[in-house]
Amino acid sequence: MHKTIIIIFVKTTSLSKPHVECSRPVSDSGLPRIVHHPSDVVVRVGSPATLSCRAEGNPEPTIQWLRNGQPLDTDKMDAQSQPIVLPEGSLFFFSVVPGRKSQSHEAVYACVARNSAGVATSRNASLHIAGLNHDKVWLIYSAFHWIGAGPD
């Protein structure tokens, strides 16, 4: 269902009659719309993971991702652990990485679809790493394999 919005402006001055101006019709069909929201996932360390996101709009929206409410800046991440945004907008992790809060892939994510007509944000989705007990375990991870894990 598409709606057409028409905006009417009425200008008045104390010396003249009201003057009515009408904007050109604006269709909301161009607004970005999330058609596939990401879902929570639980994965093992080192396994791949995908957070799905698809959006529609005209022009076609670009997709960006938020991690814990902040823009995900993959350029600042290690190349081995860097997730990529797939052409349709999904976020793909080659190998899920544990670690301290700022380094771990474990977080709450949302995708943001943006075009010249507006912005749409998906529901939040959590990526959990199976078997981690953050209060009792410290983890060391290299770019290629586990080095070790043990108590605090």
One Martini backbone bead per residue (centre of mass of N, CA, C, O) as a GRO file, in nm:
protein
  152
    1MET     BB    1   0.094   0.037   0.025
    2HIS     BB    2   0.041   0.368  -0.098
    3LYS     BB    3   0.112   0.701  -0.025
    4THR     BB    4  -0.006   1.037  -0.059
    5ILE     BB    5   0.152   1.350  -0.005
    6ILE     BB    6   0.007   1.670   0.071
    7ILE     BB    7   0.123   2.000   0.092
    8ILE     BB    8  -0.018   2.283   0.263
    9PHE     BB    9   0.007   2.635   0.217
   10VAL     BB   10  -0.072   2.925   0.423
   11LYS     BB   11  -0.072   3.263   0.342
   12THR     BB   12  -0.058   3.550   0.559
   13THR     BB   13  -0.170   3.886   0.578
   14SER     BB   14  -0.303   4.183   0.680
   15LEU     BB   15  -0.324   4.291   0.352
   16SER     BB   16  -0.419   4.002   0.255
   17LYS     BB   17  -0.507   3.736   0.113
   18PRO     BB   18  -0.505   3.425   0.108
   19HIS     BB   19  -0.237   3.197   0.018
   20VAL     BB   20  -0.219   2.910  -0.185
   21GLU     BB   21   0.003   2.629  -0.153
   22CYS     BB   22   0.129   2.347  -0.338
   23SER     BB   23   0.275   2.070  -0.332
   24ARG     BB   24   0.416   1.820  -0.448
   25PRO     BB   25   0.379   1.511  -0.462
   26VAL     BB   26   0.453   1.267  -0.205
   27SER     BB   27   0.602   0.961  -0.202
   28ASP     BB   28   0.661   0.678   0.018
   29SER     BB   29   0.800   0.464  -0.179
   30GLY     BB   30   1.108   0.577  -0.143
   31LEU     BB   31   1.132   0.485   0.122
   32PRO     BB   32   1.286   0.316   0.339
   33ARG     BB   33   1.262  -0.052   0.385
   34ILE     BB   34   1.249  -0.314   0.594
   35VAL     BB   35   1.222  -0.664   0.481
   36HIS     BB   36   1.479  -0.781   0.657
   37HIS     BB   37   1.546  -0.875   0.966
   38PRO     BB   38   1.741  -0.934   1.208
   39SER     BB   39   1.869  -1.210   1.402
   40ASP     BB   40   1.944  -1.399   1.642
   41VAL     BB   41   2.273  -1.538   1.734
   42VAL     BB   42   2.454  -1.854   1.780
   43VAL     BB   43   2.811  -1.905   1.813
   44ARG     BB   44   3.114  -2.023   1.752
   45VAL     BB   45   3.424  -2.002   1.770
   46GLY     BB   46   3.529  -1.944   1.430
   47SER     BB   47   3.264  -1.907   1.311
   48PRO     BB   48   3.030  -1.830   1.104
   49ALA     BB   49   2.823  -1.528   1.032
   50THR     BB   50   2.478  -1.396   0.987
   51LEU     BB   51   2.325  -1.078   0.935
   52SER     BB   52   2.026  -0.992   0.824
   53CYS     BB   53   1.956  -0.754   0.543
   54ARG     BB   54   1.674  -0.583   0.389
   55ALA     BB   55   1.602  -0.329   0.137
   56GLU     BB   56   1.381  -0.070   0.030
   57GLY     BB   57   1.384   0.173  -0.245
   58ASN     BB   58   1.374   0.525  -0.388
   59PRO     BB   59   1.641   0.488  -0.399
   60GLU     BB   60   1.859   0.266  -0.335
   61PRO     BB   61   1.968   0.164  -0.046
   62THR     BB   62   2.194   0.192   0.198
   63ILE     BB   63   2.404  -0.005   0.418
   64GLN     BB   64   2.430   0.006   0.768
   65TRP     BB   65   2.594  -0.055   1.084
   66LEU     BB   66   2.524  -0.134   1.421
   67ARG     BB   67   2.715  -0.131   1.737
   68ASN     BB   68   2.583  -0.064   2.016
   69GLY     BB   69   2.463   0.212   1.860
   70GLN     BB   70   2.716   0.219   1.670
   71PRO     BB   71   2.903   0.262   1.420
   72LEU     BB   72   3.044   0.038   1.203
   73ASP     BB   73   3.408   0.014   1.187
   74THR     BB   74   3.590  -0.191   0.985
   75ASP     BB   75   3.865  -0.035   0.943
   76LYS     BB   76   3.950  -0.083   1.266
   77MET     BB   77   3.983  -0.376   1.198
   78ASP     BB   78   4.093  -0.670   1.171
   79ALA     BB   79   4.115  -0.841   0.882
   80GLN     BB   80   4.037  -1.131   1.004
   81SER     BB   81   3.766  -0.995   1.174
   82GLN     BB   82   3.625  -0.859   0.941
   83PRO     BB   83   3.336  -0.761   0.848
   84ILE     BB   84   3.085  -0.782   0.585
   85VAL     BB   85   2.898  -0.623   0.338
   86LEU     BB   86   2.667  -0.732   0.153
   87PRO     BB   87   2.491  -0.645  -0.124
   88GLU     BB   88   2.201  -0.678   0.038
   89GLY     BB   89   2.319  -0.604   0.366
   90SER     BB   90   2.453  -0.816   0.503
   91LEU     BB   91   2.636  -0.953   0.782
   92PHE     BB   92   2.968  -1.094   0.759
   93PHE     BB   93   3.139  -1.360   0.932
   94PHE     BB   94   3.406  -1.563   0.903
   95SER     BB   95   3.511  -1.522   1.222
   96VAL     BB   96   3.435  -1.546   1.535
   97VAL     BB   97   3.524  -1.312   1.799
   98PRO     BB   98   3.662  -1.284   2.090
   99GLY     BB   99   3.670  -1.070   2.391
  100ARG     BB  100   3.663  -0.780   2.455
  101LYS     BB  101   3.412  -0.571   2.411
  102SER     BB  102   3.552  -0.400   2.168
  103GLN     BB  103   3.655  -0.680   2.008
  104SER     BB  104   3.407  -0.830   2.000
  105HIS     BB  105   3.131  -0.964   1.824
  106GLU     BB  106   2.976  -0.945   2.071
  107ALA     BB  107   2.645  -0.804   2.013
  108VAL     BB  108   2.443  -0.532   1.911
  109TYR     BB  109   2.248  -0.515   1.613
  110ALA     BB  110   2.190  -0.284   1.328
  111CYS     BB  111   2.021  -0.169   1.048
  112VAL     BB  112   2.074   0.096   0.796
  113ALA     BB  113   1.860   0.265   0.576
  114ARG     BB  114   1.966   0.484   0.297
  115ASN     BB  115   1.829   0.778   0.139
  116SER     BB  116   1.698   1.066  -0.002
  117ALA     BB  117   1.409   1.000   0.152
  118GLY     BB  118   1.565   0.836   0.400
  119VAL     BB  119   1.520   0.636   0.709
  120ALA     BB  120   1.594   0.296   0.830
  121THR     BB  121   1.548   0.076   1.116
  122SER     BB  122   1.607  -0.198   1.264
  123ARG     BB  123   1.606  -0.441   1.453
  124ASN     BB  124   1.748  -0.596   1.699
  125ALA     BB  125   2.056  -0.803   1.719
  126SER     BB  126   2.215  -1.081   1.857
  127LEU     BB  127   2.554  -1.181   1.918
  128HIS     BB  128   2.648  -1.499   2.028
  129ILE     BB  129   2.880  -1.684   2.220
  130ALA     BB  130   2.934  -1.998   2.275
  131GLY     BB  131   3.041  -2.075   2.611
  132LEU     BB  132   3.066  -1.797   2.744
  133ASN     BB  133   3.223  -1.671   3.054
  134HIS     BB  134   3.299  -1.350   3.141
  135ASP     BB  135   3.369  -1.389   3.459
  136LYS     BB  136   3.581  -1.665   3.419
  137VAL     BB  137   3.706  -1.575   3.133
  138TRP     BB  138   3.992  -1.569   2.940
  139LEU     BB  139   4.109  -1.444   2.617
  140ILE     BB  140   4.310  -1.567   2.345
  141TYR     BB  141   4.363  -1.427   2.014
  142SER     BB  142   4.441  -1.489   1.702
  143ALA     BB  143   4.423  -1.459   1.361
  144PHE     BB  144   4.427  -1.805   1.338
  145HIS     BB  145   4.417  -1.893   1.660
  146TRP     BB  146   4.419  -2.039   1.945
  147ILE     BB  147   4.599  -2.003   2.254
  148GLY     BB  148   4.385  -1.947   2.504
  149ALA     BB  149   4.231  -2.045   2.828
  150GLY     BB  150   4.114  -1.898   3.146
  151PRO     BB  151   4.129  -1.782   3.439
  152ASP     BB  152   4.153  -1.468   3.605
   0.00000   0.00000   0.00000
